[in-house]
Amino acid sequence: MAYSEKVIDHYSNPRNIGTLNKDENNVGTGLVGAPECGDVMRLQIQVNEESGIIEDAKFKTFGCGSAIASSSLATEWLKGKTVQEAMEIDNMAIVEELALPPVKIHCSVLAEDAIKTAINDYRSKQGLEAIV
Amino acid sequence: MLSFPIYLDNNATTPMDPRVLESMLPYFNSKFGNAASRNHSFGWTAEEAVDYAREQVAKLINANPKEIIFTSGATEADNLAIKGVYEMYARKGNHIITVNTEHKAVLDSCKHIEKMGGEVTYLSPNEDGLINLADLEAAITPKTILISIMYGNNEIGVLQPIEEISDIARKHNVLFHTDATQAVGKVPVDVMAQNIDLMSFTAHKMYGPKGVGALYVRRKNPRVKVTSQLDGGGHERGMRSGTLNVPGIVGFGKACEISLNEMSEEAEKLSKMRDRLEAELTQIEESYVNGNINHRLPHVANISFKHVEGEGLMMGIKDLAVSSGSACTSASLEPSYVLKNLGLDDDLAHSSLRFGLGRYTTDEEIDFAIDHVKTAVHKLRDMSPLWEMFKEGIDLKSVEWQEH
């Protein structure tokens, strides 16, 4: 299967690999997927508590090239967005941007889940209810 | 000079040996006759060529040429062996014994038998891929007609104890079929000494052309028969109708002849290269060789690199053509059933690479492969959350994963 140029670019030069301190109050962590399924993504956001703007985003992913690219792209999109705006990120936008084939759509779904899980982790630390 | 990508997937298929190609060429044009044409020289020439190739093929496995039934490949040979025995020996019984790490051509033929009302026992191998002989013997019933166990495994290269298996089969008066696709031409196979009753193999895994293979069917002690699965002109002693693929068969014969002459030297060269590749790659922390390392084909290495996903890893070693046990490309996301049936955890099965060395593999290519894989594994571990958690001492089995 041929990968799109954008997938290859994100795979070869992944943006924002790394780890934020998950114990900080303004850091939200989303760990989704399972090793048995061949995909695990961990996506983290660091939020400015006053403005609600995501100042930093990091990821680490165990998975195929499309999974790595989806999470790398997600961190790029998250930075500079408010938490509310980030909630709007849809997996199909990732599919479109990376030109993912149908068998790889689950990678984008996983990335969207990771974003939402990270946001809700942040919200729960802030004493807010989870958004579905 | 290296040329990229480097081909290390010789279990999938091999390039044709130029000597094989040369032997085939006349049979596409000047000597194009149908080997079944009895009335003119075109047919006789083709028939002679087929007879000669049949001898070359038979010699490699120490069979009588009359015991070679040419087919379109090993898949067809497996189908013919299993379905053909099931139909031919229906009066004797309806039970077949096989192993759950067999090739799909065997497993799916067995599934077909079950649909037709037959019974199949699927043995599980030990962790190292070898079958347990006591399990095999215990599975035999008065209704058992066939044991089908592969010679050398396509994914992990493990060689089953063929002689011990055939001893058990003989003792209980059960036929023994082996899918020897990966083994013939790579290691010495002797159907007489090893008491094999039926054996599938194919040309394109031994530097011959695609689209031609054979089923060995024993003619004496016991005389084995299979019911034809293709109706037609009654070629191949009535067991496989269809105009013979003369150029393919000629090439198959030549490939067998070359293998017979060069096998021992080639096996020694390849096992040295394979051992070096494996020794270097297993220096990587948390890497594991899959399958028994003492009973193995000389040219195969299957290694899992923990906490790195196989397909992602393959993308990182794009200059190498290898195969992964991870099936992330398929909708099912199921990793290799062979590795799973060895009892490997799914995550290790997803993390595996299969290297298949071949006649044209060079030391320089192995050097490159070692460096390339090491670099890619380290790069991917740097971005693997599992590797980070493992390094922090977190037991990954204790984590509640959100499966999809």
Contacts between the chains, C-beta under 8 A, distances in Angstrom:
chain1	res1	chain2	res2	distance
A	1	B	329	5.8
A	3	B	315	7.0
A	8	B	315	8.0
A	11	B	312	7.8
A	11	B	315	5.9
A	11	B	316	7.7
A	14	B	383	6.1
A	17	B	382	6.9
A	17	B	383	4.8
A	19	B	388	6.7
A	31	B	385	6.8
A	31	B	402	7.7
A	32	B	402	5.0
A	32	B	404	7.9
A	33	B	401	6.9
A	33	B	402	6.7
A	33	B	403	7.7
A	33	B	404	6.7
A	34	B	401	3.5
A	34	B	402	6.9
A	34	B	403	4.5
A	34	B	404	7.6
A	35	B	345	7.9
A	35	B	346	6.8
A	35	B	347	3.6
A	35	B	350	7.2
A	35	B	386	6.1
A	35	B	396	6.4
A	35	B	401	6.9
A	36	B	345	7.6
A	36	B	346	3.7
A	36	B	347	6.2
A	36	B	350	7.8
A	36	B	401	7.4
A	36	B	403	7.1
A	37	B	333	5.3
A	37	B	346	7.7
A	37	B	403	6.0
A	37	B	404	6.2
A	38	B	309	5.4
A	38	B	310	7.7
A	38	B	311	7.4
A	38	B	326	5.5
A	38	B	328	4.8
A	38	B	333	5.8
A	38	B	335	6.7
A	38	B	346	7.8
A	38	B	350	4.3
A	39	B	309	7.3
A	39	B	328	7.4
A	39	B	333	7.9
A	39	B	404	7.7
A	40	B	384	8.0
A	40	B	385	5.6
A	40	B	386	5.8
A	40	B	401	7.3
A	41	B	385	7.3
A	42	B	385	3.9
A	59	B	383	7.9
A	60	B	383	5.4
A	60	B	384	6.2
A	60	B	385	4.1
A	60	B	388	6.2
A	61	B	383	6.2
A	61	B	384	7.3
A	61	B	385	6.9
A	62	B	307	6.4
A	62	B	308	7.2
A	62	B	309	5.4
A	62	B	312	7.6
A	62	B	384	4.5
A	62	B	385	6.0
A	62	B	386	4.8
A	62	B	387	7.7
A	63	B	309	5.0
A	63	B	311	7.9
A	63	B	312	5.8
A	63	B	328	7.3
A	64	B	309	6.0
A	64	B	311	4.0
A	64	B	312	4.8
A	64	B	315	7.1
A	64	B	326	7.7
A	64	B	328	4.6
A	64	B	329	7.9
A	65	B	311	7.1
A	65	B	312	5.7
A	65	B	315	4.2
A	67	B	309	7.8
A	67	B	312	7.2
A	68	B	312	6.1
A	68	B	383	6.8
A	103	B	329	6.1
A	103	B	330	7.1
A	103	B	331	5.8
A	106	B	333	7.6
A	106	B	404	6.3
A	109	B	404	7.1
A	110	B	404	6.7
A	113	B	402	7.4
A	113	B	404	8.0
A	117	B	402	7.8
